[in-house]
Amino acid sequence: SGLVLVKNPHLDLMEEDILYHLDLGTKTHNLPAMFGDIKFVCVGGSPNRMRAFAQLMRRELGLAGPGQDAADTCGGSDRYAMYRAGPVLAISHGMGIPSISIMLHELIKLLHHAKCRDVTIIRMGTSGGLGIEAGSVVITDTAMDSSFQPRFEQVVLGDVVVRSTELDKGLAEELLACSRDVPGFPTLMGHTMCTYDFYEGQGRLDGALCSFSSEKKLEYLRRAYEAGVRNIEMESTAFAALCGLCGLKGESCRFHLL
């Protein structure tokens, strides 16, 4: 059917569903009227980046007049920012798995309540590259955990629940094909490793704590590269798991910084 699905039978018993961190709700807002025609959702960490992206989309789609600015739909909340550009929705998700998972739960419910169909979701942002040219764009074919496994582990009521992190392969190939028309950005497909931490979790030597030697760090990064990892960040496994379970066609593209 192409509908965005929620996998929670309790929602049907609720008189009202409040999307706390988006400052939206099923009684206070007409979600089908506001969002029913959304076809593309682009998410990224920074509110300012997503605002700039939405402004770019408004110009590209011929929706922005002189001096017009994109308005933050989540203006009543300071947790996330959401901007609209025709059929494109741009939303910030903050840093790390906890932050993106909260946003995704509420975003998926929003798309479900709005009766959206055939939605494609793409996550954009920066990452640390592994054995690739600085400035490259990595299109994720598989999201992996810190043990190089394609899984997302979530503790639910004291039990560890393991979920698949499979992304849409057709969408990844389509994005790779599009990249050939954009000069100046080396683009490749590879595995993305998702960690729970920016410092020790990613093998950095410059955090407040460091429990390993530089030799151990390099050995770990070599093993990651041999496992197919080409970039490292902190959200992709949760992104892939939640979107896949709820019928969203998803992909992650990351820009490798120096």
Salt bridges, closest charged atoms under 4 A:
GLU15 OE2 - LYS27 NZ 2.68
ASP17 OD1 - LYS109 NZ 2.84
ASP17 OD2 - HIS113 NE2 2.74
ASP37 OD1 - ARG84 NH2 2.46
ASP69 OD2 - ARG51 NH2 2.68
GLU106 OE2 - HIS21 ND1 2.57
ASP141 OD1 - HIS191 ND1 2.68
ASP145 OD2 - ARG151 NE 2.49
GLU153 OE2 - ARG151 NE 3.68
GLU219 OE1 - LYS216 NZ 3.96
GLU233 OE2 - ARG123 NH2 2.13
GLU233 OE2 - ARG254 NH1 3.38
GLU235 OE1 - ARG123 NH1 3.06
GLU235 OE1 - ARG254 NH1 3.40
